[in-house]
Amino acid sequence: MSVDTRTKGRRLDSYRKQLVDESTLLYDADLLKLPVELTITTGGLFGGRLKAKADGLNGAACPIQLL
């Protein structure tokens, strides 16, 4: 998973978009195929910080690691 704030002029058609607070998250189609539960939270002093947590579904081991 990565963060990129430079989206102008890029092809984003293949991404699924979701609005969280005032941020738009773009999910890659390959990530959505994995058996994971992805939790995105906001926080920080001014609410501008995003955190992501991935867990396997139904207690299974998670197939990805977020750094």
WOGICOR-V946941 format. One record per residue. N is the residue number from 1. RES is the residue in three letters. PHI is phi as a letter, one per 20 degrees, with the letter a starting at -180 (none if undefined). OMEGA is omega in radians with two decimals (NA if undefined). D_CENTER is the distance of its C-alpha to the mean C-alpha in Angstrom with 2 decimals. Layout:
# WOGICOR-V946941
N,RES,PHI,OMEGA,D_CENTER
N,RES,PHI,OMEGA,D_CENTER
This chain:
# WOGICOR-V946941
1,MET,none,-3.14,7.09
2,SER,b,3.10,8.33
3,VAL,d,3.09,8.71
4,ASP,b,-3.12,11.31
5,THR,e,-3.13,13.12
6,ARG,e,-3.11,15.77
7,THR,d,-3.12,15.21
8,LYS,f,3.12,18.84
9,GLY,n,-3.13,20.74
10,ARG,d,3.11,17.95
11,ARG,e,-3.08,17.67
12,LEU,d,-3.07,14.47
13,ASP,f,-3.05,16.16
14,SER,e,-3.12,14.42
15,TYR,e,3.00,10.88
16,ARG,e,-3.07,10.09
17,LYS,d,3.08,9.76
18,GLN,b,3.12,9.19
19,LEU,e,3.07,10.93
20,VAL,c,-3.01,10.26
21,ASP,l,-3.14,13.55
22,GLU,d,-3.12,14.32
23,SER,d,3.05,11.03
24,THR,d,3.11,9.73
25,LEU,e,3.11,6.10
26,LEU,d,-3.14,6.69
27,TYR,d,3.06,5.80
28,ASP,f,-3.12,8.55
29,ALA,g,3.13,11.31
30,ASP,f,3.10,12.01
31,LEU,f,-3.12,8.87
32,LEU,f,3.11,9.78
33,LYS,e,-3.09,13.27
34,LEU,f,3.13,12.83
35,PRO,e,-3.12,14.25
36,VAL,c,2.98,11.49
37,GLU,d,-3.07,10.55
38,LEU,d,-3.14,7.03
39,THR,d,3.11,7.84
40,ILE,d,3.10,6.49
41,THR,c,3.08,9.81
42,THR,d,3.14,11.73
43,GLY,a,-3.11,14.95
44,GLY,n,-3.07,17.26
45,LEU,f,-3.12,20.66
46,PHE,d,3.11,19.81
47,GLY,m,-3.08,16.49
48,GLY,e,-3.09,14.70
49,ARG,d,3.10,12.73
50,LEU,d,3.06,9.12
51,LYS,c,3.12,8.66
52,ALA,c,3.09,6.37
53,LYS,c,3.13,8.74
54,ALA,d,3.08,9.26
55,ASP,c,3.03,12.67
56,GLY,f,3.14,14.91
57,LEU,f,3.06,16.22
58,ASN,l,3.09,19.59
59,GLY,n,3.12,20.04
60,ALA,f,3.08,19.69
61,ALA,f,3.14,18.62
62,CYS,f,-3.12,15.00
63,PRO,f,3.12,15.10
64,ILE,c,3.06,12.49
65,GLN,c,3.07,12.53
66,LEU,e,3.14,10.17
67,LEU,d,NA,12.54
